[in-house]
Amino acid sequence: ASHIISDSIVLQRYPSIISTAILGPNKTGDIVITTGHLDMVDGIVAADTFSSGKAGNITVNANTANLTAGASITSNTFANGEGGNVNLTITDTLVITGQRVGRIVSPLGMVVDNAQSYVGSMAFGKGHAGNIFISAATLNMNQAGGITTITVGEGDAGNVTIDVNDLQVTKGSGIGSNNNVKVGEQMRVGSGKS
């Protein structure tokens, strides 16, 4: 696993990236980030699988986190492996907003146009997408910011759990769990406490 501990972490402009990946049958390494402030402007945190191995889990513990201009935190599967889980525990404010304008090509040849800022797990093959858990005092999503667990292959989407005191979702932003017509087993917003 990759453990990163810092007072402040800044990832600006692609290809600013913290990443683990696997091309074989083993599990991708997990990523654990502990920081006072995480500031991602078009940066990427990813734990992906390109084979039958399971994608790694991502855990972020921070006081505040800003994902802007196409920044993403993802655990994806591009083959038969399972997607990993993404867990964000933010004691104050999490902001997910904006898009990256233009095209990027990843080191493995994946082309992405005008990517939105998002937290998620996607499955592009037979594997299932992972689960997303977000806990924050305030979650502010706007300008197409997203929290998603999606499959475009044979697998099922994961669960999305959002536990916040103040939720703002505006200007084309969204929270979702789907596989075209399949929906994940659970999507919950709020603590469930009365």
N, C-alpha and C positions, 0 to 999 in steps of 0.2 A: 504494500500500500504506500501511497505517497502522502505524507503528512506535512502540511505547510502551516506554520504558525508565525504570525507577524502582526504588528500593531495596525498596519495598513497595507492593502494589496491593490495595485492598480494594473489593469490590463487594458492597454489602449491600442486600438487599430489592429485588425487582422493582418498578420498571423500571430498576434499576441495570444499565447495559448498555454494552458496547463492540461496535459493529456496523458492518458494511458490507453493502450489499444492491444488487441490480440489478433493474430492471424491463424492461430492453431487451436487445438481442442481445450486448452486450459482456460481458466477464468482470467479476465482482465483485472489488473490491479485496481483497488479502490482509491479514491481521492478524498482526503479529509482536510478541510481548510478551516482554520480558527483564526479570526482576525477582528479587530475593532471595526474596521471599515473595508468593505469590498467595493471597488469602483471599476466597473467594466464598461468601456466604451468600445463597442465592436470587438471585444475580446471573447475568448472561448474557453470554457472548462468542459472537458469531455472524457468519458470512459466508455469506449466503444468496442464492439466485437465485429470481426469480419469473417467469422467461422462458426463452428459449433460450440465454442466456449462461451460462457456467460459474460455479459458486459459487467464492468465494475460498478459499484455503488458510489455515489457522490454525497458527501455530507459537508454542509457549510454551516458554521456557527459564527455569527457576527452580530455586532450592535446595529449596524446599518449596511445595506447593500443596494447599489444602483446598477441596473443592467440597462444600457442605453445604446442607441444607434446600431442595433442588430446583435448585441451581445447575447450569449447563450450559455446555459448550464444544462448539459444533456448526457444521458447514458443510452446509447442507441445500439441496435443490432441490425447489421446489413446482410445477415445470412440466417442460419438455422439456430444460432444461439439465442438465449433470452436477454432482453434488455435489463439493465440494472435499475435500482431504485435511486431516486433523488430526494434528499432530505435537507431542507433549509430551515434553520432555527435562527430567526432574526429578532433580537430583543426590542428593537425600536422600529424602523421603517424599511420596507422593501419596496423599491421602485423598479418596474419593468415597463420600459417605454421605447418607442421609436423603431425605425428600420435602418438597415444598412442600405445605402443607395448604390446600385451597380451590381456587378457580377464578381464573384470570387470562385476560384477553382481550388479545391482542397488538394493536399499532397497525394491523395489517392484518386484524384480525377473527378470527384463529385462537384457538379456545377450548381451554384446557388445564386439566384437573382433576387435582389432587394429583400434580404432576409429580415424577418422581424426579430425583436428581442424576445427571448422566451426561455422558460424552464420546462424541460420535458424529457420523455423517453419515447423513442419511435422505433418501430419494428418494420423493416423493409423486406424480410424474408419469411421463413416459417416460424420463427421465434415469437414469443409474446413480448409486449412492451412492459417496462417496469412500472412501479408505483411512484407517485409523487406525493410528498408530504411537506406542507409549508406552514410554519408557525411564525407569526409576526404580530406586533402591536398594531401596525398599520401596513396594509398592502395597497399600493397605488399603481394601477395599470392603465396606461393610455397610449394613444397613437399606435395601435395594433400590437401592443404587448400581449404575450400569450403564456398560458400554463397548459400543457397538453400531454396526453399519453395517447399515441395514435399507432395503429397498424395499417399498413397498406398491403400486407401479405396475408398469410393464413393464420397468424397468431391472433391472440386476443389483446385488447387494450388493457392497461393497468388501471388501478384506482387512483383517484385524485382526492386528497384530503387537505382542506384549507382551514386553519384555525387562527382567526384574526379577530381583533377588537373592532377595527375600522377597515372596511373594504370599499375601494373606489375602482370601478371598471368603466372606462369611457373611451370614446373615439376609436371604435373598431377593435378593441381589445377583447379577449375571451379566455374562458377556462373550459377545457373539454377533455373528454375521454371517448374515443370512437375508432371504429374500423368500418368506415363507410356506413354500414347498417348495424354493426355490432357496437354495443356500448359496454364499457367496463362495469364490473360488478358494483362499484360504489363511487359516488361523487358526493362529497359533503362539504358544505361551506358553513363555518361557525364551529363553536366548541361543542355544541349539543347540550350545553348546560343552560338551565333556566335561571 
